[in-house]
Amino acid sequence: MKRLLVALLAVVAAPFVTLLAPSDAQAANPIVTTIYTADPAPLVVGNTMYIYAGRDEASTSQQNFVMREWRVLSSTDAANWTDSGARASIGTFPWAGADAWASEVEPRNGRYYWYTSVNGNGAGWMNIGVAVGNSPLGPFTDAKGGPIISDSTPNSSGLNIDPTVFVDDDGQAYMYWGGYWSPRAVRLASDMINTVGNVETPVGLTNYWEAPFMFKRNGLYYMIYAANDTGGCVTSSSYACQRYATATNPMGPWTHRGIVLGQVSSTTNHAGVVQF
């Protein structure tokens, strides 16, 4: 029986939540307890669900993230998980220098495109890059030789992080991203590494903060995202919740539909949704 799963709503904070573990892990909640991870992005291929997540190596005395790699876990029953270790890292991108933040993998034409938030060595802060591999586990290599989106991109977000990529039934691919209340969207070329047209500002994502995840079900487009507004969502903007919106066109406009997950004790949380 197929089930629609909201997969691993993750709090991004080193001292607080451990979600994923190395080697094999038996069914539990959290499913792993030996390393700190963040921003789990699920992908179903055949009878296997993969989760792509960053790893936070900060000590409990540090007040910021120390993230240098992305890991992959997999399961055929959503209960027992195998950790395949780090399958991409800052070193995957020669132009990057730090901050392996939220990522997501999208398959197309037998290849797997891993979109990442990473800090480049040049001017500006966070960029979005993409690596490519021939299987869900890679190996992955830099697909472009530079960022897809950076601070120099016209109409880029206030913080270029948290890419979510969606390929529609007609083959057109879309990417949403952005932080600091600044959602952005753009069409992708068929090569999945270049953009087409202008970066647009989506309309209707009420109280958007960051961490979009887009999917389609029964002909309707869904966007789930992190919000930290106090309008019925959280008691303080120091916390976050998860809202969602729908649209009849992948570029919107969007209609806010409600709160999926109430307040959590962090300004950052990140959801993913798959049918498995």
N, C-alpha and C positions, 0 to 999 in steps of 0.2 A: 504494500500500500504506500502510495506517495504521501509525504507529509510536507507541508509548508513550514519551514523552520526559520525563525529569527535567530541567526547563528551568532552567539557569543557577543553580546553587547559588552564592550570592553571599556574599563576605566583605564586611562593612560596616566599612570602615576607609579613611579618605581616603588615607593614604600607600601603601597596599598594592596594591589591585586596581582596574584600570580595565576596565569590562565593556562599556560602550556608547558609541557615537560618533555625532556629528551627521552629517547628510546621508546619502548612501548609503555602505555599507560592504560590502566583499567578504568572502567566507567566510574566517574566521580564528578563532583561539582565543587570547586573548579576542576577541570579535567586534568590539570597538571599542577605540580606544586614545587618544582625545583628551580625554575628560572622565571624572571619577570618578562612579560611580553605585552604588546599593545597593538591596537588597531587590526583585529583579525578580519581578513577578507576571505570569504568562502567562495569556492568554485567547485562545481560538480562536473566530473567527466566520467561518463559511463556509470558504474556502480560505486565510484569512489568520490568522497568529498575531501577536497584539499583546503587547508587554511594557511594563508600567507600572513605572517605577523612580524613586526619588528621586535627586537629584543632590547630591553633596557638593562644596562649593566651598572647603573648608578648604585653607590652604596647608600645605606640608610641615613648617612650623615650628609649626603649631597641633596641640594634643593633643585636640581635640574636633571634632565634626561641625559644619559650617556648611551647613545644608540648608534651602532656601527654596522649592523647586519640585519638581514631579513631571513626568517626561518620558514620551513614548510612542514606542516603536519598533515596526516591523511588518515582516513577511516572509511571502512565499508559499512559500518553500522551506526555511526555517530555516537558511539559509546566507547569503543576501544581505539586508541590513537597511536600512530607511529610517528615519531619525530625524525625527519630526514636531515635535520641540522640546518646550518646556514647555506642557502642556495644562491644568495646574492648579498653583496655588501657594498660599502662605500667604494671599495677598490674595484667594483664592477664598472664604475664610471670614472674614467681618468680625469675628468673635469670637476669631480666632486671632492669635498674636503671634510664634511662632517654631517651628522644628523640624518640617520636613516629612519625617517618618519613614515607616516602611513603610506601603504601601497595597495595595489589591486592587480590581479591577473585577468586578462581577457583573451580567450582563444579565437583564432581566425585562420582559415585555410591551412589547418594542420600545424600551426605555430602558436606559441603562447607569448603574449606581450605583457611584460611586468612593468606597470606604471608606478613610479615612486616619487615621494617627496624627499628631496635631498638638498643640502646646502652646497652650492658651487664654490669654487675657489675665486671666482671673479667678483665683480661689484654686485651689490644687492644681497638678499638673504636667501630664502628658500626658492627652489626651482622644482619643476616636474621633469623627470627623465623617463626613459623607457629602455628596458632590456628585452631581449628576445631569446627564446629557446625552442627546441623541437619536441619537448615533452613537458608535462606539468612540473617536473622536477629539474628541468634544465638539462645540461648546463646553460646558463644565461649569460649573454654578452651585451654590451652597450649597442643599441640599435641605431643611434643617431650621431654619436660623437659630440653631443652637447644637449642642453635642455630643450624640451618641446615648448615649455612656458617658463618665462623668467620675469623679473621686475621690469625688464626692457620691453616686454610684450605689450603692445597697445591695449589699454583697458584690462590689464591683468588685475588679479585680486590684491587686496591689502596684504594677504599672506598666501602665497602660492603653494598650497598643501592639499593633501587628501584627495587625489584623483579618483574618480569613479568613471569607468568606461563601459559603454553599452553599444552593442551592434544590433540594429533593428532588423526586422524581417526582410527589408529591401536591400540590406547590405550596408546601409549608411551607418557609420560609427559616430558616436558622440562622447565627449568628455566633459564632465562637471568637476569642479574643484573649488577651493577657496576657504579662507578663514577671515577672522575679524569682521564678521557680519557682511562679507563680500563674496557671495556666490558668483561663479562665472561658468560659462558654457561655450563650447566650440565644436564644430564638426571636424572629424578626422578624415584624412585621405584614406584610400583603400589600402595603402601600405602600412597604416596604423601608426606611423611615426611622424607624419606632417599634418598640419592643420589646414583647413579649407575655410576661407571667408574670415569674417571678423569675430573676435571674442565678444560674446554677448553677456548682458547682465540679466539673469532670469527674474521673472516677475512672479510674485505670489508665494515665495518660500518664507512664510511668516516667521519672524524672529530667528532666522537662520544665524548660526554661529560658525559651524564648520562640519566636516565629516559627512559629506553626502554619500548615499549609496542608492543607485538607480536600478530598477528592474521593471519588467512588463508582465502583466498577468491579465488574461482574458481581454486583450486589446487595450488595456488601460496602463498608462505609465505611472510608476510610483517612485517617489523620492523620500527616503528616510534620512534624517539629519539631526545633528546635535544643536540644541538651542539652550541659551542660558538667560532667557528673559524672566521677569518676575510676573508676567501676565498670566497667571494660572499654571505656570510651569515649575518654577523654583522659588524658594524663599529669599534667595540672594543670588546675584550674578556671579558669585564665586562657585556656584554649583552648575550642573547641567542636567538636561533631560533629553528625550528623543521625541521629535515631532515627525509627522509625515504629511505629504501632499500628493495629489494626483493631477494628471493632465491627459488630454487626448492627443497631444503632440509632444514629441520628445524634447522640443525646445520651449515648451510651455505655451501659454501662461499656466501657472500652477494654482491649484486651489487647496488651501490648508484643510486638513481633515481631522486632526486631533493629535493627542499625545500617546505614544506607544509605550514609553518607559518614563516613569516619574523621576524625581530628583535623585541624583547620585552625588557623592561627596567629592566631586572634582569638576573643574571647568571644562574638562575634555572627556568625551566618551564617543564611541564609534561603533556603528552597527553594520551588520551584513545580513542579507536575506537570500536563501536558496531554497529550491524545491528538491527534495531528496527522498 
